[in-house]
Amino acid sequence: MEKALEAESISFQVSSSTTSIENRGADILLTMETPQSTRTLAGSHLLIATGRKPNTDDLGLDKAGIATNDKGYIHTNGRMETNVPGVWALGDVKGGPAFTHISYNDFQIVYANIFEGENLTIENRYLPYALFTDPQLGRVGITEQQARSSGKKFKMGTYPLTSVSRAIEKGETAGLMKIIVDATTDRILGASILSSEGGEIVQILGAMILAARPTPS
């Protein structure tokens, strides 16, 4: 991804920390400490990503005795039950990946547990997502890092888009495909697709992951 964006004249400065920001005329100056030296960048706009904070401070959770973590997210178990019997929490308020499809799946699990007598959990659930960059990064299942830290035997294959006929035809050869497979069962554990429409392509592999999983009970 970094190489693809650098090819579009986007530069990255990693392992660095900001020391000051100031307005100087029409410019915004940002000074940073890098591993090599001190640098100052000038630009017309500055975007700062500070993360998200849950809107739980005015819900009266303390009066209900509902526990939250140090960031304010409501603590739940895998069934999304809070520490107070009969009280459930789902969606962004409980933390975790902030995706619409994840919140909807939370609802499906809670509904099944409360009204259909199921015992479903969010643990190890199917989690596809995409970064809508150019090229797109589609991902599902575990990552290479997670596979290595698990200590389990796995196989991994990568395939550059420079060898994919459709990518060559479209002139969009930046990216690669990576698949992680259980070394014992040959079941797909995870996949990453960095390509044009990678967010759509990875859904096919996600369906294969689902097909190989037993139905939760």
N, C-alpha and C positions, 0 to 999 in steps of 0.2 A: 504494500500500500504506500509506504513512504517513497519508494522508488518511482511509483506511478505518479504520485503527486509532485515529486521533484521535477519530473519530466514536463510538468505544466507550470514550472517556475515558482512553485511553492517551496519555501525553505523551512527547515526544522532546526530548532535549537534545543537539544535534549540535555539532561543532567545539568540544568542551569536553574538559578533562582533569581527572582526579581528583587531588586534592592530599592528602586524608586520609580515613580511615574509622575510626569509633570506636563503641563500645557506650556507650549512656547509658540506663540503666534497661532498659526493655523495647524501646527503639528502637535502630536502627542508623542512625547519622548519616554521610552521605557529603557531603564538601565538594568542590566543583569550581570550576574557573576557566572561565568562559564568555567569549565575545567581548564581552559587555556588563559583567559583574561577577562577583563571587564568590557562589556559591549553596550552600546546605546543604539537603540533602533528608533526610527522616526516613522510615523504613519498618520493617516487621517482619522482612523477609528481604532478602538481597542475593545476587544471582546474578552470578558473574564468569565470563565465557567467555575462557579463556586459550589456546584452540587445542589441537592434538594433538601428541604426541611419539611417534615410532615406537619400538617395543620392539626396537631393533637393537643396543643397547649390550652385550648379553650373548650375542650369537650367535657371537662369535669371528670376525667378518668380517675383522678386521685380519690374523689368522693365515692366512686363505684368500686375502688380497690383494684382497678385493672392495671397490670404492670406494663411498663414501657422500658425500653433499653436506654442507654446513655444518649442516644440521638433522638429520642422521642417517638420511635416506632413502637407500635403495640406488639408485645411479645406473644407469639402463638406457638402451638405445637404443629406437627405435620398435618393434623386435621383442621388446623386453623382455629382451634379452641384457645381462648385466653385463659388466664389463671382463675377467672371467675366462672363457675359452672353455669352453662346456659348462655354464655356470651361468646360470640365468634367475631373474628375480624378478618377482612379480606381486602384485596386490592393494594394500592400503593401505601396505605396507612400501616401495613404490617412490614413494610420494607421489601427488599428483594428486587428483582428486575422490574423496572417500571414500564411495562408494555401493556397495551390494551388487551392483547390476546391472553396475557398472563392473568390479568384481573378477571377476564371472562372465565378462564379455566378455574380460577379460585371459586367463582360463583357456582360453577358446575359441580365442583367437589363438595362445597358446603351444602348445596341443595340436596345432593345425593346422600350425604351423611345424615342430614336432619330429617328429610321427608321420605327418603327411600330406604333408610336403614342400612346404608352401605358403610364401609369402613375405608374410604379412599384417603389418600395422603398426597401432599405436594412433593414428597421426597422422591428424588430420582425421576422426576417427570420429564416428559418430552418438552424441550425448550428450544424452538427455532427462533432466530432473530436475524436482522439484517442491518447493516450500516449502508445508508443510501448515498454513498460516495460514488466517485467515478474512477475506477470500476467499483461495483457494489461488492460488499463482503457479506455473504450469507453463511450462517453457521448453525449447526445443530449438534446436540450430544456433547460429549466431552472433548476437550482440547488436547493437543499433544502434551502440554505441560501437565494436565490432570492425569493423562494416561501414564506418564512417566512417574509421577508422584504416587500413583496407586500401588506400584510394585507388581502389578499383574503383567503377564506376558501379552504383548500386542504386536500387530503388524501395521505398518504405515506406508502408504503409497502417495507420491506426489506426481503431478502431471502439469507441466507448464502450458499455458495457453498458446505459446508459440508453436506447439505441436498439435493444436486442435484446428481441424479444417474450417469449422464455422467461424472461429475467431480470426483466422487468417483471411477468410473471405470478407468479413466485416471490417477488417483492418483494426481490430481491437484485441491485440495480443498481450496486453499487460495483465499479469495475474497468474494464478495457478489453482489447481484443485488438489485437495488433500483429504484422504480418507483414513480413518483409524479403525482397525478391525481386531476383534478378539482372536488371539492366536490359537485358542483351543476350539472355539465354536465357529469361527469365521463370520460371526455376526458383526454388523457395522455398529461401532460404538460412537462415532462422531465424524463430522465432515465439515470442511471449510471450503467455500468456493469464492475465490476472488476473481470476478469476471463481470462482463456486461450481463445484467440480469442474474447475477449470482444469488440474489435474494429469492428468486423464483426457482432457480435450478436446484438449490439445496433442499427444497421441499420434497423433491423426489426421493432423496436419500433419507429424509426424515420419515417419510412414509414407510420406507423399508425398515427403519429402526423400530417403528411402531408395530409393524407386522411380525417382527421377531420377538416381541415382548409378550409375556403372559398377561392376561387380563387381571388387574388388581382387584382384590376383594376386601 
